[in-house]
């Protein structure tokens, strides 16, 4: 019963890995408990977006991920 | 409209890809293209582009959809690298085949402005003192805004 959290760019540096499995379900208010205060604080930056299964959330505080979902924490893109 | 949108993990030859594209569109009156390369300046040794499977290629397809709705083209090609590249290496090739040149020029210009500012890529470069994350450039956002309606 897990949610896969994918860290990209600077957030992967902060997390020390590219992805991590955490217990499902995962909500915005549960982020600090699941990932630690540092990552939760970084995710709160207004420029950081969150995607669930490839869909970017318009409001990341609405995060609600269930077993099998993939949650990605996305820093601002730097462009191609 | 036939299109060829690819996310490439290894080095590629823009000349070869463009040659095949031209051959595939003999009906076109013209082809415009752009090749973006790793700028060989400063002490940058390696550029790393990071993509995310669930967003990067789907986002490039969505961009191609938008190009198709805005211009009348015979064909569109978008090839973009991900991974590690050395200075001088090609990063991106965009080409548009059309009956008339204005459509081809504008389609390529639009696609590049969007790839530079709104596509799902993150990058960092390795210099003499280690890796540095690259922040988005304001100019790139301004370039993309020219097309907003």
Backbone of each chain as ProteinMPNN parsed JSONL, in Angstrom:
{"seq_chain_A": "XXXXXXXXXXXXXXXXXXXXXXXXXXXXXXXXXXXXXXXXXXXXXXXXXXXXXXXXXXXXXXXXXXXXXXXXXXXXXXXX", "coords_chain_A": {"N_chain_A": [[0.853, -1.188, 0.0], [1.285, 1.665, -1.202], [2.505, 4.927, -2.111], [4.28, 6.311, -4.764], [6.762, 8.676, -4.63], [8.189, 11.065, -6.656], [11.171, 12.794, -7.028], [12.411, 15.724, -8.445], [15.137, 17.356, -10.053], [16.515, 19.989, -8.142], [15.116, 19.166, -5.91], [15.561, 16.466, -5.787], [18.181, 16.457, -5.018], [17.871, 17.468, -2.456], [16.3, 15.499, -1.282], [17.97, 13.382, -1.511], [17.657, 11.243, -3.119], [16.057, 9.836, -6.075], [13.475, 8.876, -6.065], [10.874, 7.806, -3.796], [9.145, 5.497, -1.756], [6.147, 5.899, -0.08], [3.733, 5.556, 2.588], [0.357, 4.929, 1.619], [-2.815, 6.562, 2.134], [-1.716, 9.697, 0.558], [-1.692, 12.999, 1.484], [-1.8, 16.632, 1.197], [-1.561, 17.77, 3.74], [-0.361, 15.694, 4.982], [2.182, 15.584, 4.065], [4.58, 16.503, 5.328], [4.828, 14.671, 7.402], [5.205, 12.34, 5.956], [7.404, 12.812, 4.306], [9.236, 14.399, 5.582], [10.262, 17.44, 7.263], [11.941, 19.244, 5.833], [11.628, 18.698, 3.076], [8.894, 19.051, 2.831], [8.714, 21.761, 3.419], [10.131, 22.837, 1.271], [8.451, 22.045, -0.795], [6.346, 23.667, -0.352], [6.98, 26.09, -1.414], [5.891, 28.57, -3.646], [6.544, 28.258, -6.319], [6.917, 25.619, -6.779], [5.488, 22.811, -8.257], [2.993, 20.194, -8.188], [2.46, 16.963, -9.462], [0.141, 14.361, -10.14], [0.223, 11.151, -11.203], [1.073, 12.144, -13.709], [-0.564, 14.322, -14.139], [-0.75, 17.709, -13.65], [-1.429, 19.361, -10.672], [-3.836, 21.9, -10.21], [-4.24, 23.149, -7.859], [-2.103, 22.58, -5.428], [-2.521, 21.953, -2.801], [-4.672, 20.394, -2.795], [-3.874, 17.853, -2.998], [-4.277, 14.369, -3.168], [-3.421, 11.357, -2.938], [-3.555, 7.924, -3.806], [-3.047, 4.381, -3.121], [-0.646, 3.062, -5.298], [-0.478, 5.319, -6.866], [1.508, 7.841, -8.535], [3.349, 10.444, -7.388], [4.702, 13.527, -8.274], [7.173, 15.887, -7.472], [7.737, 19.025, -8.6], [10.155, 21.258, -9.55], [10.583, 24.72, -10.727], [10.599, 24.787, -14.28], [13.579, 24.705, -16.284], [13.721, 25.056, -18.935], [14.239, 23.994, -22.341]], "CA_chain_A": [[0.0, 0.0, 0.0], [2.268, 2.748, -1.237], [2.511, 5.985, -3.113], [5.651, 6.608, -5.18], [7.012, 10.113, -4.751], [9.327, 11.313, -7.529], [11.809, 14.089, -6.779], [13.096, 16.156, -9.66], [16.063, 18.494, -9.974], [17.008, 20.373, -6.82], [14.418, 18.415, -4.868], [16.219, 15.165, -5.687], [19.37, 16.718, -4.195], [17.412, 17.642, -1.08], [15.794, 14.21, -0.788], [19.065, 12.418, -1.535], [17.286, 10.127, -4.019], [15.157, 10.25, -7.148], [12.095, 8.57, -5.688], [10.714, 7.165, -2.495], [7.8, 4.963, -1.536], [5.593, 6.258, 1.236], [2.45, 4.891, 2.833], [-0.853, 5.552, 1.071], [-2.891, 7.662, 1.158], [-0.846, 10.85, 0.821], [-2.381, 14.279, 1.28], [-0.945, 17.807, 1.404], [-1.281, 17.946, 5.169], [0.446, 14.575, 5.447], [3.465, 15.61, 3.361], [5.702, 16.633, 6.261], [4.941, 13.413, 8.113], [5.66, 11.287, 5.058], [8.664, 13.119, 3.603], [10.135, 15.201, 6.405], [9.981, 18.88, 7.271], [12.715, 19.972, 4.816], [11.008, 18.526, 1.759], [7.562, 19.67, 2.885], [8.92, 23.209, 3.361], [10.513, 23.148, -0.115], [7.266, 21.84, -1.638], [5.403, 24.759, -0.093], [7.372, 27.234, -2.267], [4.812, 28.736, -4.639], [6.978, 27.887, -7.671], [6.954, 24.162, -6.887], [4.206, 22.216, -8.633], [2.853, 18.766, -7.895], [1.679, 16.195, -10.431], [-0.252, 13.009, -9.733], [0.104, 10.32, -12.41], [1.275, 12.93, -14.921], [-1.479, 15.477, -14.226], [-0.313, 18.748, -12.725], [-2.556, 19.866, -9.874], [-4.021, 23.35, -10.249], [-4.074, 23.554, -6.462], [-1.378, 21.429, -4.882], [-3.015, 21.6, -1.467], [-5.764, 19.418, -2.968], [-3.23, 16.544, -3.182], [-4.933, 13.224, -2.564], [-2.877, 10.232, -3.703], [-3.918, 6.623, -3.248], [-2.135, 3.272, -3.393], [-0.329, 2.894, -6.712], [-0.307, 6.609, -7.539], [2.845, 8.426, -8.589], [3.308, 11.885, -7.099], [5.983, 14.141, -8.633], [7.414, 17.245, -6.983], [8.348, 19.642, -9.777], [10.689, 22.62, -9.439], [10.338, 25.476, -11.959], [11.375, 24.244, -15.399], [14.628, 25.612, -16.751], [13.636, 25.208, -20.381], [15.012, 23.024, -23.11]], "C_chain_A": [[0.886, 1.234, 0.0], [2.0, 3.746, -2.354], [3.973, 6.207, -3.474], [5.787, 8.115, -5.327], [8.289, 10.292, -5.57], [9.859, 12.717, -7.251], [12.583, 14.488, -8.02], [14.002, 17.348, -9.372], [16.569, 18.727, -8.559], [16.366, 19.552, -5.709], [14.993, 17.013, -4.702], [17.503, 15.306, -4.855], [18.979, 16.765, -2.722], [16.981, 16.302, -0.471], [16.906, 13.167, -0.722], [18.744, 11.194, -2.374], [16.27, 10.631, -5.028], [13.7, 9.914, -6.85], [12.052, 7.811, -4.377], [9.282, 6.651, -2.383], [7.338, 5.366, -0.143], [4.216, 5.598, 1.369], [1.298, 5.679, 2.208], [-1.894, 5.629, 2.191], [-1.96, 8.809, 1.547], [-1.61, 12.131, 0.502], [-1.398, 15.411, 1.536], [-0.579, 17.949, 2.884], [-0.416, 16.814, 5.721], [1.862, 14.564, 4.875], [4.657, 15.649, 4.32], [5.927, 15.317, 7.007], [5.547, 12.318, 7.251], [7.071, 11.534, 4.524], [9.659, 13.919, 4.431], [9.866, 16.693, 6.246], [10.691, 19.635, 6.146], [12.028, 19.91, 3.457], [9.624, 19.182, 1.735], [7.691, 21.191, 2.779], [9.277, 23.628, 1.935], [9.291, 23.051, -1.023], [6.263, 22.982, -1.474], [5.748, 26.017, -0.89], [6.355, 27.353, -3.397], [5.217, 28.312, -6.048], [7.039, 26.369, -7.877], [5.554, 23.632, -7.205], [4.201, 20.73, -8.269], [1.996, 18.117, -8.976], [1.349, 14.837, -9.83], [-0.526, 12.223, -11.014], [0.17, 11.157, -13.696], [0.316, 14.094, -15.097], [-1.058, 16.502, -13.187], [-1.526, 19.308, -11.989], [-2.636, 21.382, -9.967], [-3.819, 23.91, -8.842], [-3.397, 22.389, -5.731], [-1.859, 21.031, -3.488], [-4.196, 20.628, -1.548], [-5.197, 18.001, -3.141], [-3.965, 15.436, -2.424], [-4.522, 11.997, -3.372], [-3.171, 8.923, -2.992], [-2.859, 5.583, -3.61], [-1.908, 3.138, -4.9], [-0.119, 4.201, -7.46], [1.157, 7.042, -7.531], [2.721, 9.939, -8.431], [4.675, 12.472, -7.443], [6.055, 15.555, -8.083], [8.278, 17.951, -8.026], [8.855, 21.052, -9.516], [10.349, 23.399, -10.716], [11.186, 24.896, -13.095], [12.459, 25.233, -15.796], [14.606, 25.782, -18.253], [14.565, 24.245, -21.086], [16.214, 23.669, -23.764]], "O_chain_A": [[1.204, 1.785, 1.054], [1.372, 3.448, -3.37], [4.822, 6.284, -2.586], [5.025, 8.752, -6.055], [9.338, 9.746, -5.227], [9.109, 13.693, -7.24], [13.326, 13.683, -8.582], [13.681, 18.221, -8.565], [16.992, 17.799, -7.869], [16.997, 19.275, -4.689], [14.928, 16.434, -3.618], [17.867, 14.409, -4.094], [19.647, 16.192, -1.862], [17.26, 16.012, 0.693], [16.81, 12.191, 0.023], [19.483, 10.21, -2.343], [15.693, 11.706, -4.866], [12.793, 10.593, -7.332], [13.049, 7.255, -3.917], [8.338, 7.285, -2.853], [8.056, 5.192, 0.842], [3.626, 5.148, 0.387], [1.261, 6.908, 2.256], [-1.847, 4.819, 3.117], [-1.483, 8.895, 2.678], [-2.107, 12.315, -0.609], [-0.295, 15.183, 2.032], [0.573, 18.215, 3.227], [0.187, 16.945, 6.786], [2.647, 13.659, 5.157], [5.627, 14.913, 4.141], [7.065, 14.9, 7.218], [6.302, 11.475, 7.736], [7.838, 10.595, 4.314], [10.806, 14.096, 4.02], [9.321, 17.143, 5.238], [10.121, 20.559, 5.566], [11.865, 20.924, 2.778], [9.235, 19.792, 0.739], [6.873, 21.839, 2.126], [8.791, 24.646, 1.444], [9.112, 23.878, -1.917], [5.437, 23.227, -2.354], [4.913, 26.911, -1.03], [6.0, 26.358, -4.03], [4.357, 28.036, -6.884], [7.193, 25.893, -9.002], [4.577, 23.953, -6.528], [5.244, 20.107, -8.072], [0.949, 18.641, -9.358], [2.153, 14.241, -9.115], [-1.396, 12.586, -11.806], [-0.574, 10.913, -14.646], [0.378, 14.789, -16.111], [-1.013, 16.207, -11.992], [-2.522, 19.683, -12.607], [-1.626, 22.072, -9.821], [-3.293, 25.008, -8.668], [-4.017, 21.362, -5.454], [-1.631, 19.905, -3.047], [-4.664, 20.108, -0.535], [-5.947, 17.059, -3.399], [-4.236, 15.542, -1.228], [-5.171, 11.637, -4.354], [-3.06, 8.811, -1.771], [-1.898, 5.88, -4.319], [-2.86, 3.105, -5.679], [0.374, 4.187, -8.587], [1.933, 6.667, -6.652], [2.077, 10.615, -9.233], [5.696, 11.98, -6.964], [5.108, 16.33, -8.214], [9.403, 17.534, -8.302], [8.054, 21.957, -9.283], [9.877, 22.807, -11.687], [12.351, 24.554, -12.893], [12.287, 26.445, -15.663], [15.382, 26.566, -18.799], [15.537, 23.749, -20.516], [16.979, 22.994, -24.454]]}, "seq_chain_B": "XXXXXXXXXXXXXXXXXXXXXXXXXXXXXXXXXXXXXXXXXXXXXXXXXXXXXXXXXXXXXXXXXXXXXXXXXXXXXXXXXXXXXXXXXXXXXXXXXXXXXXXXXXXXXXXXXXXXXXXXXXXXXXXXXXXXXXXXXXXXXXXXXXXXX", "coords_chain_B": {"N_chain_B": [[-1.888, 15.685, -40.293], [1.425, 14.573, -40.882], [3.616, 13.875, -38.229], [6.597, 14.024, -36.221], [7.658, 13.431, -33.258], [10.008, 13.342, -30.815], [11.767, 12.232, -27.889], [15.031, 12.146, -27.124], [17.571, 9.982, -25.965], [20.154, 9.709, -26.588], [23.023, 11.037, -28.413], [22.457, 12.806, -31.502], [22.167, 13.295, -35.088], [21.41, 16.279, -36.415], [21.509, 17.055, -39.085], [21.17, 14.701, -40.548], [18.63, 13.877, -39.667], [17.13, 15.995, -40.601], [17.481, 15.734, -43.336], [16.118, 13.324, -43.85], [13.589, 14.122, -43.131], [13.037, 16.073, -45.045], [12.99, 14.471, -47.3], [10.755, 12.987, -46.751], [8.759, 14.763, -47.194], [8.1, 15.676, -49.962], [6.22, 17.233, -51.159], [6.146, 19.683, -49.999], [6.505, 23.254, -50.125], [8.479, 24.52, -48.883], [10.943, 24.28, -46.239], [11.51, 25.046, -42.907], [13.938, 25.248, -40.335], [15.384, 24.736, -37.057], [18.279, 24.442, -35.108], [19.307, 23.782, -31.881], [22.086, 24.162, -29.75], [24.469, 23.044, -27.247], [25.85, 25.715, -25.699], [29.102, 26.702, -26.399], [30.665, 28.115, -24.215], [32.279, 29.907, -21.472], [33.179, 27.984, -18.557], [31.832, 25.638, -18.858], [31.457, 22.225, -18.693], [29.849, 19.98, -18.946], [26.443, 19.592, -19.846], [23.431, 18.797, -18.296], [20.312, 17.567, -19.062], [17.234, 17.064, -17.599], [14.445, 15.006, -17.72], [10.973, 14.142, -17.313], [9.237, 11.264, -17.464], [6.396, 11.089, -17.412], [5.515, 13.594, -18.087], [7.2, 15.07, -19.886], [7.53, 14.125, -22.688], [4.732, 13.795, -23.323], [4.044, 16.522, -23.03], [5.465, 17.671, -25.128], [4.097, 16.573, -27.254], [1.624, 17.788, -26.909], [2.358, 20.406, -27.425], [2.988, 20.13, -30.15], [0.423, 19.589, -31.089], [-0.723, 22.089, -30.689], [0.779, 23.69, -32.418], [-0.047, 22.596, -34.832], [-2.733, 23.405, -34.905], [-2.469, 26.095, -35.234], [-0.974, 26.737, -37.522], [-0.766, 26.044, -41.058], [0.546, 23.195, -42.039], [2.671, 20.828, -43.781], [4.192, 18.976, -42.567], [5.715, 18.215, -39.37], [8.478, 18.317, -37.217], [9.888, 17.486, -34.133], [12.601, 17.044, -32.267], [14.148, 16.303, -29.274], [16.788, 16.358, -26.976], [17.614, 14.474, -23.997], [19.385, 13.971, -20.93], [23.016, 13.709, -20.673], [25.163, 16.163, -22.126], [27.816, 17.454, -24.165], [29.617, 20.604, -24.636], [28.738, 22.212, -27.674], [27.307, 20.094, -28.63], [24.277, 18.958, -30.231], [21.063, 19.917, -28.984], [18.396, 20.27, -29.587], [16.169, 19.853, -32.342], [14.006, 21.435, -34.49], [11.686, 21.286, -37.056], [9.726, 22.447, -39.768], [7.569, 21.73, -42.405], [6.027, 23.23, -45.14], [3.552, 24.622, -47.42], [3.899, 27.281, -47.808], [6.353, 29.729, -46.952], [6.052, 31.437, -44.695], [4.376, 30.209, -42.833], [5.975, 28.026, -42.138], [8.308, 29.218, -41.01], [7.187, 30.637, -38.812], [5.965, 28.594, -37.335], [8.144, 27.101, -36.435], [9.512, 29.014, -34.921], [7.636, 29.586, -32.916], [7.378, 27.026, -31.73], [9.966, 26.686, -30.699], [10.146, 28.856, -28.869], [8.295, 28.007, -26.995], [9.339, 25.543, -26.201], [11.655, 26.43, -24.946], [10.767, 27.746, -22.674], [8.46, 26.668, -21.52], [8.441, 23.951, -21.507], [8.792, 20.624, -20.129], [11.514, 20.402, -18.794], [14.464, 20.172, -16.877], [17.52, 21.654, -15.931], [21.048, 21.318, -15.392], [24.43, 22.416, -15.045], [27.799, 21.354, -15.377], [30.534, 22.801, -14.031], [33.914, 24.008, -13.532], [33.916, 24.056, -10.752], [32.011, 22.246, -9.953], [28.541, 20.977, -9.966], [25.804, 22.996, -11.13], [22.516, 24.157, -10.744], [20.29, 25.313, -13.264], [18.476, 28.214, -13.49], [15.214, 29.34, -14.597], [15.128, 31.579, -17.408], [14.283, 34.975, -17.635], [14.001, 36.261, -20.115], [13.323, 34.157, -21.802], [10.744, 33.538, -20.998], [9.476, 35.904, -21.703], [9.792, 35.806, -24.47], [8.11, 33.654, -25.118], [5.68, 34.7, -24.375], [5.013, 36.422, -26.411], [3.388, 35.09, -28.145], [1.014, 34.616, -26.92], [-2.52, 34.716, -26.788]], "CA_chain_B": [[-0.532, 16.068, -40.706], [2.43, 13.671, -40.301], [4.572, 14.539, -37.359], [7.631, 13.166, -35.67], [8.026, 14.056, -31.993], [10.823, 12.355, -30.097], [12.663, 12.587, -26.789], [16.183, 11.298, -27.442], [18.499, 9.794, -24.845], [21.535, 9.673, -27.083], [23.371, 12.055, -29.39], [21.829, 12.6, -32.805], [22.638, 14.165, -36.158], [20.318, 17.091, -36.949], [21.579, 17.063, -40.547], [20.59, 13.463, -41.052], [17.189, 13.903, -39.389], [16.52, 16.986, -41.495], [17.5, 15.147, -44.674], [15.026, 12.348, -43.917], [12.334, 14.891, -43.041], [12.839, 16.696, -46.368], [12.653, 13.391, -48.224], [9.402, 12.527, -46.429], [7.784, 15.804, -47.552], [8.451, 16.244, -51.28], [5.148, 18.137, -51.593], [6.263, 20.979, -49.325], [7.135, 24.331, -50.872], [9.66, 24.957, -48.149], [11.162, 23.714, -44.907], [12.297, 25.883, -41.998], [14.412, 24.423, -39.23], [16.255, 25.352, -36.064], [19.061, 23.516, -34.293], [19.85, 24.392, -30.672], [23.248, 23.396, -29.285], [25.053, 23.447, -25.963], [26.704, 26.859, -26.021], [30.468, 26.418, -25.957], [31.331, 29.263, -23.601], [32.542, 29.763, -20.056], [33.904, 26.741, -18.268], [30.864, 24.544, -18.792], [32.026, 20.982, -19.23], [28.744, 19.085, -19.299], [25.082, 20.05, -19.554], [22.516, 17.674, -18.091], [18.886, 17.876, -19.143], [16.449, 16.055, -16.904], [13.049, 14.987, -18.163], [10.108, 13.294, -16.488], [8.472, 10.468, -18.43], [4.944, 11.3, -17.447], [5.17, 14.947, -18.528], [8.024, 15.727, -20.902], [7.111, 13.795, -24.059], [3.335, 14.223, -23.518], [4.013, 17.98, -23.2], [5.936, 17.968, -26.489], [2.977, 16.217, -28.157], [0.617, 18.851, -26.771], [2.902, 21.554, -28.158], [2.808, 19.834, -31.577], [-1.018, 19.782, -31.352], [-1.004, 23.523, -30.77], [1.386, 24.178, -33.662], [-0.92, 22.138, -35.92], [-3.971, 24.179, -34.988], [-2.193, 27.5, -35.55], [-0.402, 26.932, -38.856], [-1.028, 24.998, -42.043], [1.834, 22.565, -42.331], [2.676, 19.495, -44.382], [4.852, 18.075, -41.619], [6.373, 18.873, -38.234], [9.427, 17.449, -36.517], [10.486, 18.018, -32.905], [13.484, 16.077, -31.603], [14.787, 16.98, -28.139], [17.65, 15.492, -26.171], [17.615, 14.478, -22.55], [20.64, 13.336, -20.525], [24.248, 14.502, -20.606], [25.686, 16.65, -23.405], [29.016, 18.282, -24.101], [29.51, 21.845, -25.425], [28.721, 22.015, -29.114], [26.402, 19.001, -29.009], [22.907, 19.397, -30.488], [20.054, 19.652, -27.944], [17.046, 20.248, -30.143], [15.93, 20.15, -33.76], [12.6, 21.628, -34.846], [11.557, 21.567, -38.488], [8.35, 22.505, -40.264], [7.427, 21.733, -43.86], [4.757, 23.887, -45.468], [3.443, 25.127, -48.789], [4.381, 28.668, -47.833], [7.445, 29.882, -45.994], [5.703, 32.137, -43.46], [3.862, 29.194, -41.907], [7.083, 27.203, -41.662], [9.136, 30.041, -40.106], [6.479, 30.955, -37.567], [5.731, 27.368, -36.564], [9.404, 26.741, -35.779], [9.784, 30.057, -33.924], [6.681, 29.346, -31.831], [7.728, 25.772, -31.027], [11.198, 26.916, -29.934], [9.86, 29.717, -27.72], [7.606, 27.206, -25.982], [10.274, 24.546, -25.652], [12.633, 27.096, -24.084], [10.245, 28.32, -21.427], [7.292, 26.005, -20.935], [8.487, 22.492, -21.62], [9.153, 19.971, -18.873], [12.928, 20.051, -18.69], [15.247, 20.827, -15.825], [18.909, 21.447, -16.336], [22.169, 21.756, -14.573], [25.676, 22.322, -15.794], [28.988, 21.048, -14.596], [31.653, 23.715, -14.289], [35.135, 23.632, -12.824], [33.688, 23.891, -9.309], [30.921, 21.305, -9.666], [27.249, 21.101, -10.662], [24.95, 24.156, -10.811], [21.184, 24.126, -11.354], [20.03, 26.49, -14.091], [17.152, 28.798, -13.233], [14.558, 29.821, -15.81], [15.519, 32.93, -17.822], [13.132, 35.872, -17.857], [13.878, 36.517, -21.563], [12.64, 33.033, -22.438], [9.309, 33.69, -20.717], [8.991, 37.032, -22.514], [9.71, 35.338, -25.855], [6.927, 32.801, -25.275], [4.47, 35.526, -24.211], [4.679, 37.087, -27.681], [2.403, 34.3, -28.9], [-0.224, 34.441, -26.146], [-3.659, 35.485, -27.309]], "C_chain_B": [[0.49, 15.108, -40.076], [3.37, 14.444, -39.383], [5.456, 13.531, -36.659], [8.153, 13.856, -34.416], [8.776, 13.032, -31.151], [11.645, 12.989, -28.979], [13.836, 11.612, -26.903], [17.15, 11.206, -26.272], [19.947, 9.763, -25.279], [21.75, 10.763, -28.115], [22.734, 11.758, -30.742], [22.424, 13.577, -33.81], [21.466, 14.955, -36.716], [20.315, 17.084, -38.473], [20.905, 15.843, -41.151], [19.071, 13.464, -40.861], [16.47, 14.856, -40.343], [16.448, 16.464, -42.928], [16.348, 14.165, -44.865], [13.663, 13.046, -43.917], [12.012, 15.508, -44.41], [12.387, 15.651, -47.391], [11.208, 12.935, -48.011], [8.327, 13.542, -46.853], [8.115, 16.468, -48.881], [7.426, 17.277, -51.745], [5.307, 19.542, -51.018], [6.95, 22.0, -50.227], [8.387, 24.818, -50.175], [9.745, 24.289, -46.792], [11.996, 24.71, -44.101], [12.742, 24.992, -40.853], [15.272, 25.233, -38.275], [16.967, 24.243, -35.308], [19.596, 24.28, -33.1], [20.983, 23.516, -30.159], [23.673, 23.862, -27.891], [26.078, 24.536, -26.27], [28.133, 26.615, -25.501], [31.134, 27.666, -25.381], [31.493, 29.042, -22.105], [33.303, 28.473, -19.785], [32.933, 25.581, -18.086], [31.443, 23.3, -19.457], [30.945, 20.025, -19.702], [27.424, 19.77, -18.967], [24.224, 18.805, -19.367], [21.077, 18.166, -18.164], [18.139, 16.72, -18.498], [15.006, 16.148, -17.381], [12.281, 14.074, -17.218], [9.122, 12.605, -17.419], [7.003, 10.854, -18.553], [4.552, 12.687, -17.955], [5.917, 15.418, -19.771], [7.575, 15.416, -22.335], [5.628, 14.116, -24.286], [3.216, 15.739, -23.737], [4.479, 18.392, -24.591], [4.85, 17.637, -27.509], [1.887, 17.29, -28.11], [1.057, 20.111, -27.513], [2.714, 21.348, -29.668], [1.337, 20.004, -31.975], [-1.311, 21.267, -31.572], [-0.428, 24.125, -32.056], [0.469, 23.835, -34.84], [-2.187, 22.97, -36.05], [-3.7, 25.61, -35.444], [-1.665, 27.729, -36.963], [-0.74, 25.758, -39.761], [0.301, 24.415, -42.488], [1.64, 21.232, -43.057], [3.309, 18.488, -43.427], [5.546, 18.865, -40.531], [7.29, 17.862, -37.553], [9.939, 18.171, -35.267], [11.292, 16.889, -32.276], [14.208, 16.821, -30.486], [15.578, 15.979, -27.325], [17.271, 15.543, -24.698], [18.919, 13.788, -22.164], [21.825, 14.288, -20.567], [24.765, 14.887, -21.986], [26.917, 17.515, -23.197], [28.813, 19.558, -24.914], [29.607, 21.549, -26.912], [27.764, 20.934, -29.569], [24.996, 19.542, -29.263], [21.966, 18.986, -29.357], [18.691, 19.429, -28.596], [17.071, 20.524, -31.646], [14.422, 20.294, -33.934], [12.56, 21.942, -36.335], [10.08, 21.542, -38.875], [8.381, 22.574, -41.778], [6.059, 22.318, -44.184], [4.737, 24.315, -46.929], [4.079, 26.503, -48.882], [5.338, 28.938, -46.682], [7.013, 30.499, -44.674], [5.188, 31.16, -42.406], [5.017, 28.388, -41.294], [7.953, 27.976, -40.663], [8.451, 30.237, -38.751], [6.256, 29.722, -36.702], [6.99, 26.978, -35.793], [9.712, 27.73, -34.651], [8.91, 29.849, -32.682], [7.073, 28.109, -31.016], [8.98, 25.98, -30.177], [10.933, 27.789, -28.703], [9.171, 28.926, -26.608], [8.506, 26.138, -25.374], [11.225, 25.188, -24.657], [12.062, 27.535, -22.738], [9.171, 27.488, -20.752], [7.332, 24.486, -21.047], [9.045, 21.902, -20.329], [10.588, 19.452, -18.902], [13.55, 20.836, -17.545], [16.697, 20.645, -16.223], [19.915, 21.947, -15.331], [23.427, 21.614, -15.408], [26.84, 22.087, -14.85], [30.093, 22.003, -15.013], [32.846, 23.226, -13.48], [34.889, 23.331, -11.357], [32.473, 23.007, -8.992], [29.637, 21.628, -10.42], [26.474, 22.325, -10.188], [23.601, 23.995, -11.496], [20.959, 25.423, -12.118], [18.594, 26.953, -13.848], [16.539, 29.247, -14.558], [15.012, 31.247, -16.132], [14.274, 33.753, -18.134], [12.903, 36.119, -19.358], [13.099, 35.395, -22.245], [11.134, 33.118, -22.212], [8.714, 34.814, -21.557], [8.835, 36.601, -23.969], [8.432, 34.527, -26.074], [5.645, 33.623, -25.195], [4.053, 36.23, -25.495], [3.536, 36.39, -28.397], [1.071, 34.168, -28.169], [-1.34, 35.294, -26.723], [-4.784, 35.531, -26.287]], "O_chain_B": [[0.434, 14.854, -38.873], [3.851, 15.524, -39.725], [5.117, 12.356, -36.523], [8.989, 14.757, -34.497], [8.235, 11.979, -30.815], [12.145, 14.108, -29.099], [13.655, 10.4, -26.791], [17.505, 12.215, -25.663], [20.858, 9.785, -24.451], [20.795, 11.345, -28.63], [22.499, 10.599, -31.085], [23.088, 14.547, -33.445], [20.616, 14.396, -37.409], [19.251, 17.105, -39.092], [20.17, 15.94, -42.133], [18.321, 13.102, -41.767], [15.372, 14.578, -40.824], [15.48, 16.719, -43.644], [15.685, 14.166, -45.902], [12.726, 12.629, -44.597], [10.871, 15.47, -44.87], [11.522, 15.909, -48.228], [10.523, 12.548, -48.958], [7.138, 13.225, -46.871], [8.377, 17.67, -48.933], [7.716, 18.097, -52.616], [4.675, 20.484, -51.496], [7.854, 21.664, -50.992], [9.25, 25.448, -50.787], [8.75, 23.796, -46.263], [13.05, 25.161, -44.55], [12.016, 24.086, -40.444], [15.815, 26.277, -38.636], [16.362, 23.244, -34.917], [20.26, 25.304, -33.261], [20.87, 22.291, -30.13], [23.282, 24.934, -27.429], [27.043, 24.312, -27.0], [28.336, 26.355, -24.315], [32.058, 28.214, -25.983], [30.92, 28.112, -21.537], [33.982, 27.938, -20.662], [33.161, 24.673, -17.287], [31.857, 23.322, -20.616], [31.095, 19.347, -20.719], [27.3, 20.441, -17.943], [24.279, 17.874, -20.172], [20.675, 19.065, -17.426], [18.379, 15.553, -18.809], [14.425, 17.232, -17.438], [12.868, 13.334, -16.429], [8.294, 13.245, -18.068], [6.45, 10.934, -19.65], [3.377, 12.931, -18.227], [5.336, 16.091, -20.622], [7.276, 16.328, -23.106], [5.284, 14.658, -25.337], [2.391, 16.19, -24.532], [3.957, 19.346, -25.168], [4.701, 18.336, -28.512], [1.307, 17.651, -29.134], [0.249, 20.792, -28.144], [2.327, 22.275, -30.38], [1.038, 20.501, -33.061], [-2.032, 21.652, -32.492], [-1.062, 24.962, -32.7], [0.237, 24.66, -35.724], [-2.666, 23.217, -37.157], [-4.591, 26.27, -35.978], [-1.883, 28.794, -37.54], [-0.967, 24.639, -39.303], [1.072, 25.047, -43.211], [0.589, 20.598, -42.958], [3.0, 17.298, -43.471], [5.92, 20.022, -40.723], [6.921, 16.706, -37.344], [10.37, 19.322, -35.338], [10.73, 15.899, -31.808], [14.818, 17.862, -30.731], [15.099, 14.886, -27.023], [16.69, 16.517, -24.218], [19.507, 13.087, -22.988], [21.666, 15.507, -20.506], [24.805, 14.063, -22.899], [27.046, 18.214, -22.192], [27.942, 19.604, -25.783], [30.435, 20.753, -27.356], [27.435, 20.852, -30.753], [24.564, 20.478, -28.592], [22.045, 17.874, -28.836], [17.939, 18.531, -28.217], [17.876, 21.311, -32.144], [13.657, 19.398, -33.577], [13.326, 22.778, -36.815], [9.3, 20.731, -38.378], [9.118, 23.367, -42.364], [5.055, 21.946, -43.576], [5.775, 24.362, -47.59], [4.707, 26.854, -49.882], [5.151, 28.435, -45.574], [7.545, 30.132, -43.626], [5.526, 31.273, -41.227], [5.03, 28.108, -40.095], [8.294, 27.457, -39.6], [9.05, 30.032, -37.695], [6.347, 29.794, -35.477], [6.911, 26.572, -34.633], [10.122, 27.331, -33.561], [9.387, 29.927, -31.55], [7.097, 28.139, -29.785], [9.044, 25.495, -29.048], [11.435, 27.498, -27.618], [9.433, 29.148, -25.426], [8.44, 25.866, -24.175], [11.572, 24.581, -23.643], [12.806, 27.679, -21.768], [8.984, 27.587, -19.539], [6.357, 23.812, -20.714], [9.687, 22.596, -19.54], [10.841, 18.253, -19.017], [13.209, 21.99, -17.287], [17.071, 19.614, -16.782], [19.664, 22.86, -14.543], [23.493, 20.815, -16.341], [26.862, 22.546, -13.708], [30.53, 22.024, -16.164], [32.796, 22.18, -12.834], [35.549, 22.472, -10.771], [31.969, 23.031, -7.869], [29.624, 22.419, -11.362], [26.482, 22.656, -9.003], [23.542, 23.727, -12.696], [21.378, 26.495, -11.681], [17.64, 26.187, -13.982], [17.256, 29.502, -15.526], [15.255, 32.038, -15.22], [13.347, 33.292, -18.8], [11.761, 36.178, -19.816], [12.31, 35.646, -23.155], [10.344, 32.814, -23.105], [7.597, 34.701, -22.06], [7.868, 36.978, -24.631], [7.753, 34.69, -27.088], [4.651, 33.306, -25.848], [2.889, 36.595, -25.66], [2.801, 37.013, -29.163], [0.102, 33.662, -28.735], [-1.13, 36.448, -27.097], [-5.827, 36.132, -26.543]]}, "name": "protein", "num_of_chains": 2, "seq": "XXXXXXXXXXXXXXXXXXXXXXXXXXXXXXXXXXXXXXXXXXXXXXXXXXXXXXXXXXXXXXXXXXXXXXXXXXXXXXXXXXXXXXXXXXXXXXXXXXXXXXXXXXXXXXXXXXXXXXXXXXXXXXXXXXXXXXXXXXXXXXXXXXXXXXXXXXXXXXXXXXXXXXXXXXXXXXXXXXXXXXXXXXXXXXXXXXXXXXXXXXXXXXXXXXXXXXXXXXXXXXXXXXXXX"}
